[in-house]
Amino acid sequence: MKFTIFETEFGHSAIVYWARGDSAKAIHVLLPRSEKSIKNTIMGRFSRALNASGDEVSELRTRIQDFFTGKPDPIPLSLVDTSICSAFQLSVLMEEHAIPRGKTSSYGRIAARLESRAVRAVGSALARNPFPIVVPCHRAVRSDRSLGGFQGGLEMKKRILILEGVRFSSEDRVHPDDFLG
């Protein structure tokens, strides 16, 4: 297991990944924050990971950096190892990955699309999303269009949504035109 720390427009981010033969896939993406905080998280959760150049995951690193500059290209799931997810979490992440840039959806809508009523389980699956930004869990909001939770905090969630073109009402809720339900 390896990791690479890199700078983005929002702070330092990191990718933890497996490199096997000619391929490498991310098993975790850390949202931007201070370099010290990133290092502490990696040492606490992935203590056996080795610091590496990240050349094996350079495409993912570049796409994440581009994302934080406002570049609209989606990040393909093929760059991450989704086998680390449970079947339910993977189904939630796939639904979330399908939400277009500039739009948001509710946890309830995602549950309904999965033919489930387990709205809280959807929220939990997104809270444990190992691939934030790749799977844009920041696009999930409450049914009243308020932000809900986010691994990086609500300030970062709102900042990312604005970067993507999501508008907010005077009540600080997602504008109805940018909410899929």
Backbone as JSON Lines, residues from 0, in Angstrom:
{"i":0,"aa":"M","n":[0.86,-1.17,0.0],"ca":[0.0,0.0,0.0],"c":[0.9,1.24,0.0]}
{"i":1,"aa":"K","n":[0.49,2.22,-0.79],"ca":[1.26,3.46,-0.92],"c":[0.32,4.66,-0.77]}
{"i":2,"aa":"F","n":[0.93,5.82,-0.59],"ca":[0.15,7.05,-0.58],"c":[0.96,8.16,-1.22]}
{"i":3,"aa":"T","n":[0.23,9.15,-1.7],"ca":[0.85,10.36,-2.22],"c":[0.04,11.55,-1.74]}
{"i":4,"aa":"I","n":[0.75,12.58,-1.3],"ca":[0.13,13.82,-0.86],"c":[0.44,14.87,-1.91]}
{"i":5,"aa":"F","n":[-0.57,15.69,-2.24],"ca":[-0.39,16.69,-3.28],"c":[-1.24,17.91,-2.97]}
{"i":6,"aa":"E","n":[-0.88,19.02,-3.58],"ca":[-1.6,20.26,-3.35],"c":[-2.76,20.41,-4.33]}
{"i":7,"aa":"T","n":[-3.84,21.03,-3.83],"ca":[-4.97,21.42,-4.67],"c":[-5.28,22.88,-4.34]}
{"i":8,"aa":"E","n":[-6.2,23.45,-5.06],"ca":[-6.63,24.82,-4.79],"c":[-7.33,24.95,-3.43]}
{"i":9,"aa":"F","n":[-7.74,23.82,-2.84],"ca":[-8.45,23.83,-1.56],"c":[-7.55,23.41,-0.4]}
{"i":10,"aa":"G","n":[-6.31,23.05,-0.65],"ca":[-5.41,22.56,0.38],"c":[-4.76,21.26,-0.06]}
{"i":11,"aa":"H","n":[-4.07,20.61,0.85],"ca":[-3.41,19.34,0.54],"c":[-4.44,18.21,0.54]}
{"i":12,"aa":"S","n":[-4.29,17.31,-0.39],"ca":[-5.13,16.14,-0.51],"c":[-4.2,14.93,-0.59]}
{"i":13,"aa":"A","n":[-4.77,13.75,-0.59],"ca":[-3.94,12.55,-0.69],"c":[-4.73,11.42,-1.32]}
{"i":14,"aa":"I","n":[-3.98,10.49,-1.89],"ca":[-4.54,9.26,-2.43],"c":[-3.79,8.1,-1.78]}
{"i":15,"aa":"V","n":[-4.53,7.16,-1.23],"ca":[-3.95,5.92,-0.72],"c":[-4.31,4.86,-1.74]}
{"i":16,"aa":"Y","n":[-3.34,4.04,-2.14],"ca":[-3.6,3.12,-3.26],"c":[-2.78,1.85,-3.17]}
{"i":17,"aa":"W","n":[-3.29,0.86,-3.9],"ca":[-2.57,-0.39,-4.12],"c":[-1.92,-0.3,-5.49]}
{"i":18,"aa":"A","n":[-0.69,-0.71,-5.58],"ca":[0.0,-0.8,-6.88],"c":[0.35,-2.26,-7.08]}
{"i":19,"aa":"R","n":[-0.26,-2.85,-8.08],"ca":[-0.04,-4.28,-8.37],"c":[0.34,-4.42,-9.83]}
{"i":20,"aa":"G","n":[1.56,-4.82,-10.06],"ca":[2.01,-4.98,-11.44],"c":[1.96,-3.67,-12.18]}
{"i":21,"aa":"D","n":[1.25,-3.68,-13.3],"ca":[1.15,-2.49,-14.13],"c":[-0.02,-1.59,-13.78]}
{"i":22,"aa":"S","n":[-0.78,-1.96,-12.77],"ca":[-1.95,-1.14,-12.45],"c":[-1.93,-0.69,-10.99]}
{"i":23,"aa":"A","n":[-2.59,0.42,-10.77],"ca":[-2.74,0.95,-9.42],"c":[-4.15,1.52,-9.32]}
{"i":24,"aa":"K","n":[-4.77,1.29,-8.17],"ca":[-6.11,1.82,-7.95],"c":[-6.19,2.4,-6.55]}
{"i":25,"aa":"A","n":[-6.87,3.5,-6.45],"ca":[-7.04,4.17,-5.16],"c":[-7.97,3.36,-4.27]}
{"i":26,"aa":"I","n":[-7.61,3.28,-3.0],"ca":[-8.52,2.68,-2.02],"c":[-9.07,3.75,-1.08]}
{"i":27,"aa":"H","n":[-8.49,4.95,-1.16],"ca":[-9.02,6.06,-0.37],"c":[-8.51,7.38,-0.94]}
{"i":28,"aa":"V","n":[-9.4,8.36,-0.98],"ca":[-9.05,9.73,-1.35],"c":[-9.36,10.6,-0.14]}
{"i":29,"aa":"L","n":[-8.4,11.39,0.26],"ca":[-8.6,12.28,1.4],"c":[-8.89,13.68,0.9]}
{"i":30,"aa":"L","n":[-9.94,14.27,1.44],"ca":[-10.33,15.63,1.08],"c":[-9.26,16.63,1.53]}
{"i":31,"aa":"P","n":[-9.16,17.75,0.84],"ca":[-8.14,18.74,1.17],"c":[-8.26,19.32,2.58]}
{"i":32,"aa":"R","n":[-7.09,19.51,3.16],"ca":[-6.93,20.19,4.45],"c":[-5.43,20.46,4.62]}
{"i":33,"aa":"S","n":[-4.98,20.68,5.82],"ca":[-3.55,20.97,6.01],"c":[-2.72,19.71,5.77]}
{"i":34,"aa":"E","n":[-1.49,19.92,5.35],"ca":[-0.6,18.78,5.09],"c":[-0.38,17.96,6.36]}
{"i":35,"aa":"K","n":[-0.25,18.62,7.5],"ca":[-0.05,17.92,8.77],"c":[-1.24,17.03,9.09]}
{"i":36,"aa":"S","n":[-2.45,17.55,8.9],"ca":[-3.66,16.78,9.17],"c":[-3.76,15.57,8.24]}
{"i":37,"aa":"I","n":[-3.41,15.77,6.97],"ca":[-3.43,14.66,6.01],"c":[-2.45,13.56,6.46]}
{"i":38,"aa":"K","n":[-1.23,13.96,6.82],"ca":[-0.22,12.99,7.26],"c":[-0.68,12.24,8.5]}
{"i":39,"aa":"N","n":[-1.27,12.97,9.46],"ca":[-1.76,12.32,10.68],"c":[-2.85,11.31,10.38]}
{"i":40,"aa":"T","n":[-3.76,11.65,9.48],"ca":[-4.83,10.73,9.11],"c":[-4.26,9.48,8.46]}
{"i":41,"aa":"I","n":[-3.34,9.66,7.54],"ca":[-2.74,8.51,6.86],"c":[-2.01,7.62,7.87]}
{"i":42,"aa":"M","n":[-1.21,8.21,8.75],"ca":[-0.47,7.4,9.73],"c":[-1.42,6.7,10.7]}
{"i":43,"aa":"G","n":[-2.53,7.32,11.01],"ca":[-3.5,6.71,11.92],"c":[-4.32,5.6,11.28]}
{"i":44,"aa":"R","n":[-4.7,5.77,10.02],"ca":[-5.59,4.81,9.37],"c":[-4.88,3.84,8.44]}
{"i":45,"aa":"F","n":[-3.74,4.26,7.91],"ca":[-3.01,3.45,6.94],"c":[-1.54,3.41,7.33]}
{"i":46,"aa":"S","n":[-1.26,2.97,8.54],"ca":[0.09,3.07,9.11],"c":[1.14,2.29,8.31]}
{"i":47,"aa":"R","n":[0.73,1.31,7.55],"ca":[1.69,0.52,6.76],"c":[1.92,1.08,5.35]}
{"i":48,"aa":"A","n":[1.2,2.13,5.02],"ca":[1.34,2.73,3.69],"c":[2.68,3.44,3.58]}
{"i":49,"aa":"L","n":[3.28,3.32,2.41],"ca":[4.57,3.95,2.13],"c":[4.36,5.22,1.32]}
{"i":50,"aa":"N","n":[5.08,6.26,1.68],"ca":[5.02,7.51,0.93],"c":[5.68,7.28,-0.42]}
{"i":51,"aa":"A","n":[4.99,7.62,-1.48],"ca":[5.5,7.38,-2.83],"c":[5.27,8.61,-3.7]}
{"i":52,"aa":"S","n":[5.85,8.61,-4.86],"ca":[5.7,9.75,-5.78],"c":[4.28,9.86,-6.31]}
{"i":53,"aa":"G","n":[3.58,8.75,-6.34],"ca":[2.21,8.77,-6.85],"c":[2.14,8.69,-8.36]}
{"i":54,"aa":"D","n":[3.27,8.38,-9.0],"ca":[3.27,8.28,-10.47],"c":[2.23,7.26,-10.95]}
{"i":55,"aa":"E","n":[2.02,6.21,-10.16],"ca":[1.07,5.17,-10.57],"c":[-0.37,5.68,-10.61]}
{"i":56,"aa":"V","n":[-0.64,6.73,-9.85],"ca":[-1.99,7.29,-9.79],"c":[-2.0,8.74,-10.29]}
{"i":57,"aa":"S","n":[-1.08,9.05,-11.18],"ca":[-0.95,10.44,-11.64],"c":[-2.21,10.95,-12.35]}
{"i":58,"aa":"E","n":[-2.9,10.06,-13.08],"ca":[-4.13,10.51,-13.74],"c":[-5.17,10.92,-12.72]}
{"i":59,"aa":"L","n":[-5.34,10.12,-11.68],"ca":[-6.32,10.46,-10.64],"c":[-5.89,11.74,-9.92]}
{"i":60,"aa":"R","n":[-4.63,11.85,-9.57],"ca":[-4.14,13.05,-8.9],"c":[-4.42,14.3,-9.74]}
{"i":61,"aa":"T","n":[-4.11,14.23,-11.03],"ca":[-4.34,15.37,-11.93],"c":[-5.81,15.7,-12.03]}
{"i":62,"aa":"R","n":[-6.66,14.68,-12.12],"ca":[-8.1,14.93,-12.23],"c":[-8.67,15.56,-10.96]}
{"i":63,"aa":"I","n":[-8.16,15.15,-9.8],"ca":[-8.6,15.76,-8.54],"c":[-8.14,17.21,-8.48]}
{"i":64,"aa":"Q","n":[-6.89,17.46,-8.84],"ca":[-6.39,18.84,-8.86],"c":[-7.21,19.69,-9.83]}
{"i":65,"aa":"D","n":[-7.49,19.14,-11.0],"ca":[-8.31,19.87,-11.98],"c":[-9.71,20.15,-11.45]}
{"i":66,"aa":"F","n":[-10.29,19.18,-10.75],"ca":[-11.62,19.36,-10.18],"c":[-11.66,20.62,-9.31]}
{"i":67,"aa":"F","n":[-10.65,20.77,-8.46],"ca":[-10.63,21.9,-7.52],"c":[-10.29,23.23,-8.19]}
{"i":68,"aa":"T","n":[-10.0,23.22,-9.48],"ca":[-9.85,24.48,-10.22],"c":[-11.12,24.79,-11.01]}
{"i":69,"aa":"G","n":[-12.11,23.89,-10.93],"ca":[-13.38,24.11,-11.6],"c":[-13.52,23.37,-12.92]}
{"i":70,"aa":"K","n":[-12.54,22.57,-13.3],"ca":[-12.63,21.82,-14.55],"c":[-13.79,20.83,-14.45]}
{"i":71,"aa":"P","n":[-14.68,20.8,-15.44],"ca":[-15.92,20.03,-15.31],"c":[-15.84,18.53,-15.63]}
{"i":72,"aa":"D","n":[-14.68,18.02,-15.98],"ca":[-14.61,16.61,-16.38],"c":[-14.89,15.67,-15.21]}
{"i":73,"aa":"P","n":[-15.81,14.71,-15.39],"ca":[-16.05,13.74,-14.32],"c":[-14.83,12.83,-14.16]}
{"i":74,"aa":"I","n":[-14.66,12.29,-12.98],"ca":[-13.55,11.39,-12.7],"c":[-14.08,9.96,-12.8]}
{"i":75,"aa":"P","n":[-13.5,9.15,-13.68],"ca":[-14.03,7.79,-13.87],"c":[-13.81,6.89,-12.65]}
{"i":76,"aa":"L","n":[-14.8,6.06,-12.39],"ca":[-14.69,5.1,-11.29],"c":[-13.61,4.05,-11.55]}
{"i":77,"aa":"S","n":[-13.18,3.91,-12.78],"ca":[-12.15,2.92,-13.09],"c":[-10.81,3.23,-12.42]}
{"i":78,"aa":"L","n":[-10.66,4.44,-11.87],"ca":[-9.41,4.83,-11.22],"c":[-9.37,4.46,-9.74]}
{"i":79,"aa":"V","n":[-10.49,3.93,-9.22],"ca":[-10.56,3.56,-7.81],"c":[-10.95,2.09,-7.68]}
{"i":80,"aa":"D","n":[-10.61,1.51,-6.54],"ca":[-10.9,0.1,-6.29],"c":[-12.22,-0.02,-5.52]}
{"i":81,"aa":"T","n":[-13.3,-0.16,-6.26],"ca":[-14.62,-0.23,-5.63],"c":[-14.86,-1.57,-4.93]}
{"i":82,"aa":"S","n":[-13.96,-2.53,-5.09],"ca":[-14.14,-3.83,-4.43],"c":[-14.03,-3.71,-2.91]}
{"i":83,"aa":"I","n":[-13.54,-2.59,-2.42],"ca":[-13.45,-2.4,-0.96],"c":[-14.81,-2.03,-0.36]}
{"i":84,"aa":"C","n":[-15.79,-1.75,-1.19],"ca":[-17.12,-1.34,-0.74],"c":[-18.06,-2.53,-0.62]}
{"i":85,"aa":"S","n":[-19.0,-2.45,0.31],"ca":[-20.06,-3.45,0.38],"c":[-20.96,-3.29,-0.85]}
{"i":86,"aa":"A","n":[-21.77,-4.27,-1.13],"ca":[-22.67,-4.2,-2.29],"c":[-23.62,-3.01,-2.15]}
{"i":87,"aa":"F","n":[-24.17,-2.8,-0.95],"ca":[-25.09,-1.67,-0.75],"c":[-24.36,-0.35,-0.93]}
{"i":88,"aa":"Q","n":[-23.2,-0.21,-0.31],"ca":[-22.46,1.05,-0.44],"c":[-22.11,1.32,-1.9]}
{"i":89,"aa":"L","n":[-21.69,0.29,-2.62],"ca":[-21.35,0.48,-4.02],"c":[-22.56,0.94,-4.82]}
{"i":90,"aa":"S","n":[-23.74,0.37,-4.54],"ca":[-24.94,0.81,-5.27],"c":[-25.24,2.28,-4.97]}
{"i":91,"aa":"V","n":[-25.05,2.7,-3.72],"ca":[-25.26,4.1,-3.35],"c":[-24.24,4.98,-4.07]}
{"i":92,"aa":"L","n":[-22.99,4.57,-4.06],"ca":[-21.94,5.36,-4.69],"c":[-22.16,5.47,-6.2]}
{"i":93,"aa":"M","n":[-22.65,4.43,-6.82],"ca":[-22.94,4.48,-8.26],"c":[-24.05,5.47,-8.55]}
{"i":94,"aa":"E","n":[-25.1,5.48,-7.74],"ca":[-26.19,6.45,-7.9],"c":[-25.67,7.87,-7.71]}
{"i":95,"aa":"E","n":[-24.84,8.05,-6.7],"ca":[-24.29,9.37,-6.42],"c":[-23.38,9.83,-7.55]}
{"i":96,"aa":"H","n":[-22.6,8.92,-8.09],"ca":[-21.67,9.24,-9.19],"c":[-22.44,9.72,-10.43]}
{"i":97,"aa":"A","n":[-23.69,9.28,-10.56],"ca":[-24.5,9.63,-11.73],"c":[-25.15,11.02,-11.63]}
{"i":98,"aa":"I","n":[-25.09,11.66,-10.47],"ca":[-25.69,13.0,-10.33],"c":[-24.82,13.98,-11.12]}
{"i":99,"aa":"P","n":[-25.42,14.7,-12.05],"ca":[-24.61,15.6,-12.88],"c":[-24.04,16.79,-12.1]}
{"i":100,"aa":"R","n":[-22.92,17.25,-12.58],"ca":[-22.28,18.46,-12.02],"c":[-23.29,19.61,-12.1]}
{"i":101,"aa":"G","n":[-23.35,20.4,-11.04],"ca":[-24.27,21.53,-11.0],"c":[-25.65,21.18,-10.49]}
{"i":102,"aa":"K","n":[-25.83,19.91,-10.11],"ca":[-27.12,19.45,-9.56],"c":[-26.88,18.78,-8.23]}
{"i":103,"aa":"T","n":[-27.93,18.67,-7.45],"ca":[-27.89,17.95,-6.18],"c":[-29.08,17.01,-6.13]}
{"i":104,"aa":"S","n":[-29.03,16.07,-5.21],"ca":[-30.12,15.12,-5.02],"c":[-30.26,14.86,-3.53]}
{"i":105,"aa":"S","n":[-31.41,14.38,-3.15],"ca":[-31.63,14.07,-1.74],"c":[-31.26,12.64,-1.43]}
{"i":106,"aa":"Y","n":[-30.97,12.39,-0.16],"ca":[-30.69,11.03,0.29],"c":[-31.91,10.15,0.01]}
{"i":107,"aa":"G","n":[-33.1,10.71,0.19],"ca":[-34.33,9.96,-0.06],"c":[-34.49,9.57,-1.51]}
{"i":108,"aa":"R","n":[-34.14,10.46,-2.43],"ca":[-34.23,10.15,-3.86],"c":[-33.27,9.02,-4.21]}
{"i":109,"aa":"I","n":[-32.08,9.07,-3.65],"ca":[-31.1,8.0,-3.91],"c":[-31.65,6.67,-3.39]}
{"i":110,"aa":"A","n":[-32.19,6.67,-2.18],"ca":[-32.77,5.45,-1.62],"c":[-33.89,4.93,-2.52]}
{"i":111,"aa":"A","n":[-34.77,5.82,-2.96],"ca":[-35.88,5.42,-3.82],"c":[-35.38,4.82,-5.14]}
{"i":112,"aa":"R","n":[-34.34,5.4,-5.71],"ca":[-33.79,4.88,-6.96],"c":[-33.19,3.48,-6.76]}
{"i":113,"aa":"L","n":[-32.79,3.19,-5.52],"ca":[-32.28,1.85,-5.19],"c":[-33.4,0.92,-4.73]}
{"i":114,"aa":"E","n":[-34.64,1.41,-4.84],"ca":[-35.82,0.67,-4.38],"c":[-35.7,0.29,-2.92]}
{"i":115,"aa":"S","n":[-35.3,1.27,-2.14],"ca":[-35.1,1.1,-0.7],"c":[-35.75,2.26,0.02]}
{"i":116,"aa":"R","n":[-36.07,2.04,1.29],"ca":[-36.56,3.12,2.13],"c":[-35.52,3.46,3.19]}
{"i":117,"aa":"A","n":[-34.34,2.91,3.05],"ca":[-33.26,3.07,4.04],"c":[-32.49,4.37,3.8]}
{"i":118,"aa":"V","n":[-33.16,5.49,4.03],"ca":[-32.57,6.8,3.78],"c":[-31.35,7.03,4.67]}
{"i":119,"aa":"R","n":[-31.44,6.64,5.93],"ca":[-30.29,6.81,6.83],"c":[-29.11,5.94,6.41]}
{"i":120,"aa":"A","n":[-29.39,4.76,5.91],"ca":[-28.31,3.88,5.43],"c":[-27.61,4.51,4.22]}
{"i":121,"aa":"V","n":[-28.38,5.19,3.38],"ca":[-27.78,5.9,2.24],"c":[-26.85,6.98,2.77]}
{"i":122,"aa":"G","n":[-27.32,7.74,3.75],"ca":[-26.49,8.78,4.35],"c":[-25.23,8.22,4.98]}
{"i":123,"aa":"S","n":[-25.36,7.08,5.64],"ca":[-24.18,6.44,6.25],"c":[-23.2,5.95,5.2]}
{"i":124,"aa":"A","n":[-23.72,5.39,4.11],"ca":[-22.85,4.91,3.03],"c":[-22.08,6.07,2.41]}
{"i":125,"aa":"L","n":[-22.73,7.21,2.27],"ca":[-22.05,8.39,1.72],"c":[-21.08,8.99,2.72]}
{"i":126,"aa":"A","n":[-21.41,8.94,4.01],"ca":[-20.5,9.46,5.04],"c":[-19.2,8.66,5.07]}
{"i":127,"aa":"R","n":[-19.27,7.4,4.7],"ca":[-18.09,6.53,4.67],"c":[-17.5,6.4,3.27]}
{"i":128,"aa":"N","n":[-17.91,7.25,2.35],"ca":[-17.42,7.22,0.98],"c":[-15.89,7.29,0.98]}
{"i":129,"aa":"P","n":[-15.22,6.24,0.51],"ca":[-13.75,6.28,0.49],"c":[-13.18,7.1,-0.66]}
{"i":130,"aa":"F","n":[-14.04,7.55,-1.56],"ca":[-13.58,8.25,-2.77],"c":[-14.25,9.61,-2.97]}
{"i":131,"aa":"P","n":[-14.25,10.48,-1.95],"ca":[-14.88,11.78,-2.17],"c":[-14.23,12.48,-3.36]}
{"i":132,"aa":"I","n":[-14.99,13.26,-4.04],"ca":[-14.68,13.97,-5.28],"c":[-14.83,13.02,-6.46]}
{"i":133,"aa":"V","n":[-14.2,11.83,-6.41],"ca":[-14.42,10.85,-7.47],"c":[-15.89,10.48,-7.48]}
{"i":134,"aa":"V","n":[-16.4,10.12,-6.33],"ca":[-17.85,9.93,-6.13],"c":[-18.29,11.19,-5.4]}
{"i":135,"aa":"P","n":[-18.99,12.08,-6.08],"ca":[-19.28,13.41,-5.55],"c":[-20.35,13.42,-4.47]}
{"i":136,"aa":"C","n":[-20.0,12.88,-3.3],"ca":[-20.98,12.79,-2.21],"c":[-21.43,14.17,-1.73]}
{"i":137,"aa":"H","n":[-20.69,15.21,-2.11],"ca":[-21.11,16.57,-1.75],"c":[-22.4,16.96,-2.46]}
{"i":138,"aa":"R","n":[-22.8,16.21,-3.48],"ca":[-24.03,16.52,-4.22],"c":[-25.29,15.98,-3.55]}
{"i":139,"aa":"A","n":[-25.14,15.24,-2.46],"ca":[-26.3,14.75,-1.71],"c":[-26.65,15.76,-0.63]}
{"i":140,"aa":"V","n":[-27.9,16.16,-0.6],"ca":[-28.39,17.13,0.39],"c":[-29.68,16.6,1.0]}
{"i":141,"aa":"R","n":[-30.13,17.26,2.02],"ca":[-31.39,16.86,2.65],"c":[-32.57,17.19,1.74]}
{"i":142,"aa":"S","n":[-33.69,16.56,2.01],"ca":[-34.88,16.77,1.16],"c":[-35.39,18.2,1.24]}
{"i":143,"aa":"D","n":[-35.05,18.94,2.3],"ca":[-35.45,20.35,2.38],"c":[-34.43,21.27,1.69]}
{"i":144,"aa":"R","n":[-33.46,20.66,1.01],"ca":[-32.42,21.32,0.23],"c":[-31.33,21.97,1.1]}
{"i":145,"aa":"S","n":[-31.36,21.69,2.42],"ca":[-30.24,22.15,3.26],"c":[-29.09,21.16,3.06]}
{"i":146,"aa":"L","n":[-27.9,21.56,3.45],"ca":[-26.72,20.82,3.07],"c":[-26.57,19.43,3.68]}
{"i":147,"aa":"G","n":[-26.99,19.21,4.88],"ca":[-26.73,17.91,5.51],"c":[-25.28,17.83,5.92]}
{"i":148,"aa":"G","n":[-24.7,16.64,5.95],"ca":[-23.32,16.47,6.39],"c":[-22.34,16.33,5.23]}
{"i":149,"aa":"F","n":[-21.05,16.33,5.6],"ca":[-19.99,16.13,4.61],"c":[-18.69,15.9,5.36]}
{"i":150,"aa":"Q","n":[-17.88,14.96,4.86],"ca":[-16.6,14.63,5.49],"c":[-15.7,15.86,5.66]}
{"i":151,"aa":"G","n":[-15.74,16.76,4.71],"ca":[-14.88,17.94,4.74],"c":[-15.49,19.13,5.45]}
{"i":152,"aa":"G","n":[-16.7,18.97,6.0],"ca":[-17.38,20.06,6.67],"c":[-18.31,20.8,5.72]}
{"i":153,"aa":"L","n":[-19.28,21.49,6.29],"ca":[-20.3,22.15,5.48],"c":[-19.76,23.34,4.68]}
{"i":154,"aa":"E","n":[-18.77,24.03,5.21],"ca":[-18.19,25.15,4.48],"c":[-17.55,24.65,3.17]}
{"i":155,"aa":"M","n":[-16.79,23.55,3.26],"ca":[-16.18,22.99,2.06],"c":[-17.25,22.47,1.1]}
{"i":156,"aa":"K","n":[-18.29,21.83,1.63],"ca":[-19.36,21.3,0.79],"c":[-19.99,22.41,-0.03]}
{"i":157,"aa":"K","n":[-20.32,23.5,0.65],"ca":[-20.95,24.62,-0.06],"c":[-19.98,25.23,-1.07]}
{"i":158,"aa":"R","n":[-18.73,25.36,-0.71],"ca":[-17.73,25.93,-1.62],"c":[-17.58,25.06,-2.88]}
{"i":159,"aa":"I","n":[-17.58,23.75,-2.71],"ca":[-17.47,22.84,-3.86],"c":[-18.72,22.95,-4.73]}
{"i":160,"aa":"L","n":[-19.9,22.97,-4.11],"ca":[-21.13,23.07,-4.87],"c":[-21.18,24.37,-5.67]}
{"i":161,"aa":"I","n":[-20.76,25.46,-5.07],"ca":[-20.71,26.74,-5.79],"c":[-19.72,26.65,-6.95]}
{"i":162,"aa":"L","n":[-18.57,26.02,-6.72],"ca":[-17.58,25.82,-7.78],"c":[-18.2,25.08,-8.96]}
{"i":163,"aa":"E","n":[-19.12,24.15,-8.66],"ca":[-19.78,23.37,-9.7],"c":[-20.97,24.1,-10.34]}
{"i":164,"aa":"G","n":[-21.31,25.26,-9.82],"ca":[-22.4,26.03,-10.4],"c":[-23.73,25.92,-9.69]}
{"i":165,"aa":"V","n":[-23.76,25.25,-8.54],"ca":[-24.99,25.14,-7.77],"c":[-25.27,26.49,-7.12]}
{"i":166,"aa":"R","n":[-26.51,26.91,-7.22],"ca":[-26.94,28.18,-6.63],"c":[-27.65,27.93,-5.3]}
{"i":167,"aa":"F","n":[-27.66,28.96,-4.47],"ca":[-28.3,28.86,-3.17],"c":[-29.35,29.95,-3.02]}
{"i":168,"aa":"S","n":[-30.42,29.61,-2.28],"ca":[-31.48,30.58,-2.02],"c":[-31.05,31.5,-0.89]}
{"i":169,"aa":"S","n":[-31.86,32.51,-0.63],"ca":[-31.56,33.44,0.46],"c":[-31.61,32.74,1.82]}
{"i":170,"aa":"E","n":[-32.28,31.58,1.89],"ca":[-32.33,30.8,3.14],"c":[-31.15,29.84,3.25]}
{"i":171,"aa":"D","n":[-30.17,29.98,2.35],"ca":[-28.97,29.14,2.32],"c":[-29.29,27.67,2.03]}
{"i":172,"aa":"R","n":[-30.28,27.48,1.19],"ca":[-30.63,26.15,0.72],"c":[-30.34,26.08,-0.78]}
{"i":173,"aa":"V","n":[-30.13,24.87,-1.27],"ca":[-29.88,24.7,-2.7],"c":[-31.08,25.25,-3.47]}
{"i":174,"aa":"H","n":[-30.8,26.02,-4.5],"ca":[-31.87,26.57,-5.34],"c":[-32.7,25.42,-5.92]}
{"i":175,"aa":"P","n":[-34.03,25.55,-5.96],"ca":[-34.88,24.47,-6.46],"c":[-34.5,23.98,-7.87]}
{"i":176,"aa":"D","n":[-34.01,24.86,-8.73],"ca":[-33.64,24.45,-10.09],"c":[-32.39,23.57,-10.12]}
{"i":177,"aa":"D","n":[-31.63,23.56,-9.03],"ca":[-30.41,22.76,-8.97],"c":[-30.58,21.52,-8.09]}
{"i":178,"aa":"F","n":[-31.84,21.19,-7.81],"ca":[-32.17,20.07,-6.92],"c":[-33.03,19.08,-7.69]}
{"i":179,"aa":"L","n":[-32.54,17.85,-7.79],"ca":[-33.27,16.81,-8.53],"c":[-34.38,16.18,-7.71]}
{"i":180,"aa":"G","n":[-34.4,16.42,-6.44],"ca":[-35.45,15.84,-5.58],"c":[-34.9,14.84,-4.61]}
